[in-house]
Amino acid sequence: MGDTGDLRSCGGEVNDYMKLQSDTDKNQPSEKLTMDELVNKTVGLSNFRHFGFLSIFMLGHITASMMCYLPVFCGYIPYTEWQCLSDSCFLLLNNHTGESDTFYTRKTMCSNKFKADVDFTWTPKRSSFAVDFGIYCGTETQKSSINSFYFIGAFVGLCGSSSLYEIFGRKKVTLAAGVTAIGATLGIAFASDIQTILGLRVVQGLGVLVAMTGRYIWCMEFTPLRLRNISNALLSGTWPLGTCTLILICYFVFNWRYAVGIVSVIGVLCYTPLIFCPESPRFLAQHGREKEALEILNKMARFYKNPPLPAESLDLEQRSKKQSALKQLKDFILFPAVLRRTLFMMSCWFAVSLFYYGLSFGWHKMGNNIFASQGFACLAEVVAVILSLAIISQAGRKKTLIMVFLGIGIFFGISIVDARISSNWTVQQVGCLIVIVFIGAGFITVYLYTAELSPTSHRGLILSLCSGIARIGSFIGPYVTHLFEIKNTLAIVMGTFSGVGLLSAIGTMFLLEDTTGVDIPETPSDIQGTKRLGEEEEDLQDS
């Protein structure tokens, strides 16, 4: 692969390189290459063709955010769209000194303990399962449960999915999980009570998380090392794209059941192309199916218009280097530096997830228009993806993460101020819109940074631990949104988030190493300055 750089520097053409490479393969015995080297050789310089292939996987990612945020729009509680029915309600209305619009609010309804169809009647323009199933005021926690139960399923899926990918393959598990998620989503459209929706949200979260993780692994194993960072950012960028699509669907479709049904149909359309994608060659090679793996790589080489790979060119020595999960866990005790890195990165994942989902499920409580609030937040996430790519490439992971947490701390601190900028905007809304840019960038940065800090031999386990703790933060986030409607409590929440952000920035500065220009460690012993506990004790005795 080094010949490519020389050829570029001399101004040669890609076709000349491929011809030279083909002639070399014919005249020399086939060299043994690792799977990453074979993938690099298969894709070659065909960047645009690869991103076309990548777009198939991006389609599935779009549906993930749509299914996640369905309750935000389909379960919206229209606290300003109701009319009085009882005499007590009319009496309060007649004694109200302000405009009628200031009477029909959540505060009036909940503080007086009004009951639907007894004291008032709903008059919403759009249907909502919150109205259909009586979710308001004292029962509003059921709405948060519907949001959070999704992450229970996601956590269960995370715990069991890694073994499924290794046993059945990336393709089969991803497609099966996708069908599960689509089926659960369609079931929600026909749900007759809140308990059914709660159960289906668990199944939906399980299917979405397993399918999303499977797509990511499946896609990255077809991606050359030099394109993985930008590919990861593009996959992350499809999340806000899915949210924006959901906003448009729910804005034009007034019936919540029809909206959920449309999301199910989109899911079918987005997953169908994956049926025609080949299985991961890495999975096939690890299961002794080297011939099939090379056949797939050669098919991909033809798609990328690159020369075929020579037979028996796959080096499988790395299969013997794999450790069991128990041995990897024991290494955390033997190598304290790895444990320190992992624990701190887990805290970062937890904080970012808590911040993100706390805001994502609470935007409608900080503005009068749910579509405008969520739409601006969606645009902020798109900006986050673009900025994170630019800043990471220039400043590196560590400096970027420090800047991210500083931004989170500063703008959450600004959001404490309870002041109105205009008739439509408050300081809190503007501060939270800016902070979501930093949180979105944080999501991308913590993933890339964790992957580079983690030894290759332990990376899967460490990422799973971080993702697991992040699901706990995701589960708690929707319940935090209840505090957004309590004036004094909101300031406390924003202040706490601000403090966590600033502490995380300080922790990143002193507890984590910069990975810029440093080779990714293969094992814990490759980390600079890392020693086993036994070696540290020997050093102390010698001194």
N, C-alpha and C positions, 0 to 999 in steps of 0.2 A: 504493500500500500504506500510505501515511501516513494515509489516511482511516480505516483500521481503528483505529489508536491513538486518534484523536480521538473516534471513535464509542464506543469502550470507556470513555473518560474521561467521556463525557456520559451513560453508562449505557444506550446504545442496544442494540438487539437485533441478532443476527447476520443474521436474515432481512431486516431493514430495510437493512442494509449491502449485502447481495447484490442487493436490488431496486434500490437507488441505483446500485450499480456497473453493473447490467445496463442501466438507463436511460441512464447516462453513455456506455456503449459504443455505444448505438444512435444517440445524438445527436452524437457526436464521431467524427472519423476515427480509425481504429485507430492506436495509438501503437506504436512499435518497442520491443520489450522483449528483454532478454537471456534466455537459457534459465533462469537462476536466478530471474529475476523472473517468468517464466511459470510455473515450478514453484511458486513462492510463491503465485501467484494461483490456480493450480489447486487446491492443497490448502486454501488459505484458513485458516480457524480449526478445521478438522476434525481435531483432534489425535488423538482416540480412533480414528476411522476409519483414520487413517494408521498408527497403531501396530498395528491389525488387519491392514493390508496388510503392514506390516513383519514380522509374525509368520511370514509365509510364507517369508521369507528366513532368519529365525532358525532354522527347522526344519533347513535345510541346514547351518547352523553347528553344530548339535548333533552331527551325524555326524562332523564334523572331528576333535573331540577323542576320540571313540570309536575312530575308526580309528587315530589317533596312538598311543593308549595300549594298544592290544590286546596287544602283547607283554608288558606289565607283568603282566597277569593270566594270559594264555594261555601265557606262557613262564616262569612262576614256577618257580624251582628249590627244591624242598622239602627243604632241607638237614636238617630235623629229622624227616623221615618216611622212614626206611630201617632195615633189619635186617641183621645180619651173616650172611655165607655161608661165608667162608673160616676156616680154623683160626687164622690170624694175627689176624683181626678178633675172634674169640671170645676169644683169649688177652688181647688188650688190654681187652676188656670185663670179663673176670674180674679183671683187675688194677686196674680202675678203682675208686677209693675212694668216689666220689660217687654221686648218684642216676643211674639209667640215662638219664634225660632229658638230663643234662649230658654224656653220652657221645655221643649221637646228634646231632652238630653238624657244621657246615661245617669247623670246625677239625680235628676228628678225621678226617673223610673226606679232606680235602685235604692235611693235613700228613703223613698216612701213605700218600698216593697210592693210595687204594683205587680199584678198578675196578668199575664196575657189572656185575652178573651174574657177577662172579668173586669179589670180596671182600664185596660187599653187594648187596642187592636193594631197589629202591624200594618203598615202601608208602604212596603218597599217596592221599588220599581223592578228589582231583581230578586229571584228566589234564592234561598239560602238554607242549607240543612240546619243552621242554627235556629232559624225561624220554624222550620218544619218539626224539629225535635225539641223545641223549648229550651234552647241554650241561651241564657242571658242572666245578668246580675249574679245571684247566688250560685247558679250552675255553670258559670262561665269557665270554671276550671276544667270542665269536660272538653271545652274547645282546646285548651292547652294540652290536655291528655291526648287528644286526637293528633295534635302536632308532634308531641313527644313520643308516642307509641311507635311512630315510624322508626325512631332511632333505637328502640328496643329490638325490633327486627333487624336493623342494620348491625347492631352489636352481635346478635346471634349469628348472623350471616358471616360477619368478620371472623368469629371464633371457629366456625366450621368450614369456611370456604377454602383455606389454604390446602387442606388435605384433599378436598374434592378436586381442585385444579390438578394436583399431582396424580390422582388416581384416574380420573376420567378425561382429563385434558381441558385446555382453555376453551375450545370452541363449544363442546357439548355442555359444559357447566354454564357458560355465559348465555347460550341460547335457552337452556332450561330455566335459568334464573330470569331471563327476560320474559319468557312466557308466563312465569309465576307473577312477575310484577304487573304485566299487562292484564292478566286474569284478575288479580286483586283490584286493580284500578277499575276494570269493568264492573266488578262486583259492587264497588262503592256506588256506582251509578244506579244500581237497583236496590240499595240498602233500604230497609224499612225502619231501622231504629239505630240509635247511637252505639249500642253494644256491637252490632254487626260492623259498623264503620271502624270501631276501635280494633277489632280482631283483624279486619282486612288491612288496616294500616300497618300492623305488625308484619303481616305477610308481604305487603307491598314494600316496606323498608328492607326486609330480608332479600327479596328479589332484586330490588334496585341496587343495593350495596354489592351483592355478589356479582351481578352482571356488570356493574361499573368497574369493580376491581378486576374482574376477568377480562373485560375489554382493554383495560389499561395494560395488564401483563401481556395479553395477546398481542396488542399493538406494539408495545415497546420491544418485544422479542423479534419483531420484524424491522425494527428501526436501528440504523447505525448509531454508534456511540456519539458521533459528532452532531447528530440531529436530535438527540433525545431531550435536551433542554428545551428547544423551541417546540418540539412535538408535545412535551408535557404542558407547556404554556398554552398551546392551541387547544388541547383537550380541556384544560381548565377554563379557557375562554368560552367554550360551548355551554358552560353552566349558566352564566348570565344571558346567553342567547336563548336558552330554553325558558328562562324566567320571563324574558321580554315576549316570547311567543305565547306563553300562558296568559300574560297580561292582555294581549290583543284578543285572544280567544274569549276570555271572560268579560272583556269590555263589550264585545259585539254579541255574545251569546248570553241571554238574560236568565236562562234556566240552568241551574247548577248541575242537574243530571245530564243535560245535553253536553255541557262543557266537559264533564268527566268522561263522557263517551267519546268525544272528539279526541281527547288526550290518549285514550286507549287505541283509537284508530291510528293516530300518529305514531304510537309505539309500535304497532304492527308494521307500518311502512318503514320505520327506521331500523327495525331489527331484521327485516327480510333480506337486505343485501348481505348481512353477516352469514347467512346460510351458505353463500357461494364463496366465502373466504376459506383458505386452507387452514388446517390445524397448525399450531406453532411447531416449527421444526425442532426447537429446543426441547419441547416436551417429548416429541417422538424419539429424539436421540437419547434422552435420558432413560427411555424405556426400551432401549435396544432395537429401535426401529430406524437405524441409521440410513438404510436405503430409501425409505419413504421420506425422511428428512431431506436428503440430498435431492430427491425428485422434486419436492416442493420448492427448494431453493433454486433449482434450475428453471422451474416454471416462472418463479419470480424474476430470475435473471433475464428470461426472454421478455417478460413484461417491461423490465427496465432497459431492454436492448443492450445487455451486457453479455460477455461470453459465458458459456456454461462452466460449471465447476468440475474439476477432475474427480473421478471416482476415488473412493477411500481417502478423501482429504480431511475427514473430520477427526479431530483429536478429542477423545473422550476421557482423558486422564482426570479431568476435573470431577467426574462422577465419584471417584473414590475419596475426594476431599470433603464431601458433605458431612456435616455433623448432625447428630440428633438435637432436638430442642432442649433436652435435659443437659447435654454437654455444653450447649451454648449458654444456658442459664448459669451453669457452674462457672463459666468464664467471667461472668459479671463479678463474682467474688474474687477470682484470681487476678483480675485486671480492674482495679478501682477506677482508673481513668475512663474506661468504657462505661462503667456504671454511672459515674458522674455525668458524662455527656448524655447518656440515655435518659436519666431521671430529669435533667433540666429540659431536654427537648420534649419529653412527655408533658412537662408543665407548660411549655410553649404551645403545644398542640391543643391542650385542654383550654388554655386561655383564649386562643384565637377562635376555636369552635364556639366557646361560650359567648364571646363578643358577637361573632357573626350571626349565629342563629337567634341570639337575644334580640338583635336589631331586625333581622330578616322577618321574624314573625311578629314584630311590633311596630313596623313602620306606620301601619294604618292608625295606630293610637297616638301618633305624633303629628298627624295632619288630617285635614277635613276630607281629602279625596284619596281613597285607597289606591286608585290607579296611578295618580300623579306621584304619590309617595313612593310606591314600589317601582314605578318607572324610572324616577331619578336615581333610586338606589341601584337599579339594574345598570344604568349608564355609568354610575360610579364604579361598578365592578368591572365593566369593560375597560375603563380608564386604568384600573388597577392592574389588569393583565398586561396592557401595553407598557405602563410605567415600570412594572416589575422586571420585564424583559430588558428594558433599556438600562435600568439602574444596576441590576445584577451583573450584566455584561461589563459594566464599567467599574463598579465599586466592589464587586465580589459578594459572597453570601453573608459574611459576618457583618460588614458595614451596612449592607442593605437591611438585615434583620434589626440591627440597632436603630437605624432610621425609622423602620416600620413601627417598632415599639415606642420610640420617642413620639412619633406622630400620633399614635393611638393615645398615649398618655396626655399629650398636650390638648388634643381636640376633644377628648372625653372631658378634660378639665374645663374647657371652654363651654361645653354643653351643660355644665352645672348652672350657668347663668340663665335665669328665667326672665327673658326680655323679648319683646316683639320687634322685629326689624321692619316688617310691613304687615298689611292686613292678612297676607297668606303665609308669611314665613316668620319663624322664631329663631333665636340664637341656637336653641337646642336642635332644631331641625337641620340648620346649616352645618353645625358642628358634627352631627351624626352622619350627614351625607359625606363630609370630608373624611371622617374617620373610617367610613366603609371602604374608601380607596386604600387606606393603609392596611385594613384588615384583609381585604382581597389580595393585596400584594403579600401580606404575611402568610396566607395559605400556600401560595406558590413557593415562597422563600423557605418556609420551614420544611417543606417536603424535599426540596433540592438540597438544602443544607444538611438535613438529617441523613439523606442518602450518601452524601460525601463524607460526613463525620463517621459513619458506621463502617466497620470492616466488612468486606464483601461476604465473608463467611457467616456473618451475623446480621446482615442487612435486612433480610426478610423478617427475622424475629423482631428486630428493633422497630421496623416500620409497622409491624402488626401491633406491638405494644403501644406505640404512639397513636396509631389509628384507633385502638381500643379506648384509650383514655380520652381521645377526642370525641368519641361517641357519647361518653358520659357528659362532657361539656355541652354537646349538641342536645342531649336530652333535657338538661337543666335550663338551657337557653329560653325555650318557649314559656316556661313558668315565670321567668324574670319579667316578661312583658306585662304581667299583671301590675307590677310596680310602676309602670310608665304612666298610669292614670292617677297615681297618688303624688301630689305636688312635691311634698317634702321628701318622700321616699325616692322619687326619681333623681333628685340631686345627690342623695346618698349612693344610689346605684352608679351614677355617672362618676362620682368621686372615687368610688371603690375601683371601678374599671380603669380610671386614670392612674391610680396608684399602682395597680397590677401592671399596667403597660410600662410605667417608668421603672419599676423594679425589674421587669423582664429585660428592659434595655440594659440596665446595669449588670444583670446576671449574664447576659450575652457577652458583654464587654470583658468580663473577668473570668467566666467559667468555660467559654468555648474558644477553640482555636480557629484561626483563619485558614480556609482551605484553598485560597487563591494560589495557583502555581505549585500546589502540593499534590503528590500522587495519592490516589485513594488507597487506603490501607486494605490489604487482602485479609489479614488476620489481626486479632487484638495486639499481638506482639509487634506488629508493624507500626503502631502508633508511636510517634516521637515522644520519648520520655516515659513510656509505659513499661512497667515491670510487673512480674508476678509478685504476689504477696510474699512468697518464699524468698525471692531474690531481694526484696526490700529488707527482709529480716536479716539476711546474710550480710547486706551492706551495713546495717546497724551494728552487727556483731563485729565486723572487720574494723569499724571505726572505733 
